[in-house]
Amino acid sequence: MTRDLTLQRCFNHAQREAVARCPSCAQYFCRECITEHDDRIICAACLKKLSSTSFLKSRGFAWALRVGHCLLGFLAAWFLFYMFGDQILLRLPSSFHEGTLWSSDSE
């Protein structure tokens, strides 16, 4: 037995006429109690449950992704400093390494 939508009242506001039915919980709601999410109409309570479960599922993966990005950044910085730093140090004159580059005794 299907009930006519025009005769239904909002689950949260009994004085308001229902305009939609939530596909998740099958309750009727007014315009203020529903929202559109992923191209479907859903109530606020079901949207909250949906977002909290997807957040909990993605937390572990997001943490691993952040750690991976940090390690990759560290390795890239170490590699660049190692490669270019070595070349720069080799091109410096030996007087710089000995500390006599700016001394007045080098005449």
C-alpha positions as CSV (number, residue, x, y, z in Angstrom):
1,M,0.0,0.0,0.0
2,T,1.6,3.3,-1.1
3,R,0.6,6.5,0.5
4,D,0.0,9.6,-1.5
5,L,2.8,12.2,-1.0
6,T,0.2,15.1,-0.9
7,L,-1.3,13.6,2.3
8,Q,2.0,13.2,4.1
9,R,3.5,15.5,6.7
10,C,7.1,16.2,7.5
11,F,8.7,13.8,9.9
12,N,10.4,16.6,11.9
13,H,7.7,19.3,11.4
14,A,4.2,17.9,11.8
15,Q,2.5,21.1,10.7
16,R,4.3,21.2,7.3
17,E,3.5,19.3,4.1
18,A,6.0,16.8,3.0
19,V,7.6,17.3,-0.4
20,A,10.0,14.4,-0.7
21,R,10.8,11.0,0.8
22,C,14.3,10.1,1.8
23,P,15.4,6.9,-0.1
24,S,17.6,5.8,2.9
25,C,15.2,5.9,5.8
26,A,11.9,6.1,3.8
27,Q,10.6,9.0,5.9
28,Y,8.8,12.0,4.5
29,F,10.3,15.5,4.9
30,C,9.5,19.2,4.1
31,R,11.8,21.4,1.9
32,E,13.9,22.5,4.9
33,C,14.7,19.0,6.1
34,I,16.1,17.6,2.8
35,T,19.1,18.3,0.8
36,E,20.6,17.1,-2.5
37,H,23.7,14.9,-2.3
38,D,25.3,13.0,-5.2
39,D,22.3,13.8,-7.4
40,R,19.7,12.5,-5.0
41,I,17.5,13.9,-2.3
42,I,18.4,12.8,1.2
43,C,17.5,13.9,4.7
44,A,19.9,15.5,7.1
45,A,20.1,12.6,9.5
46,C,21.0,10.1,6.7
47,L,23.5,12.6,5.2
48,K,25.2,12.8,8.6
49,K,25.4,9.0,8.8
50,L,26.7,8.8,5.3
51,S,29.4,11.4,5.8
52,S,30.6,10.1,9.1
53,T,31.0,6.5,7.8
54,S,32.8,7.7,4.7
55,F,35.1,9.9,6.8
56,L,35.9,7.0,9.1
57,K,36.7,4.7,6.1
58,S,39.0,7.3,4.5
59,R,40.9,8.3,7.6
60,G,43.3,5.4,7.5
61,F,44.1,5.9,3.9
62,A,44.5,9.6,4.2
63,W,47.0,9.1,7.1
64,A,49.1,6.7,5.0
65,L,48.9,9.1,2.0
66,R,50.2,12.0,4.1
67,V,53.1,9.9,5.5
68,G,53.9,8.8,2.0
69,H,53.9,12.4,0.7
70,C,56.2,13.4,3.6
71,L,58.7,10.6,3.0
72,L,58.7,11.3,-0.8
73,G,59.3,15.0,-0.2
74,F,62.1,14.3,2.2
75,L,63.8,11.8,-0.2
76,A,63.4,14.3,-3.1
77,A,65.0,17.1,-1.0
78,W,67.8,14.8,0.2
79,F,68.5,13.7,-3.4
80,L,68.6,17.2,-4.8
81,F,70.8,18.5,-2.0
82,Y,73.1,15.6,-2.3
83,M,73.5,15.9,-6.1
84,F,73.7,19.7,-6.4
85,G,75.5,20.2,-3.1
86,D,78.2,17.9,-4.0
87,Q,78.7,19.6,-7.4
88,I,78.8,23.1,-5.7
89,L,81.3,22.0,-3.1
90,L,83.6,20.5,-5.7
91,R,83.6,23.8,-7.7
92,L,84.6,25.9,-4.7
93,P,88.3,26.8,-4.6
94,S,90.5,24.9,-2.1
95,S,91.3,28.2,-0.4
96,F,87.6,28.4,0.7
97,H,87.8,24.9,2.3
98,E,91.0,25.8,4.0
99,G,89.6,29.1,5.4
100,T,92.3,31.3,3.7
101,L,90.0,32.8,1.0
102,W,89.3,36.0,2.9
103,S,92.4,36.3,5.0
104,S,95.0,39.0,4.3
105,D,97.8,36.5,4.4
106,S,97.0,35.1,0.9
107,E,99.2,37.8,-0.9
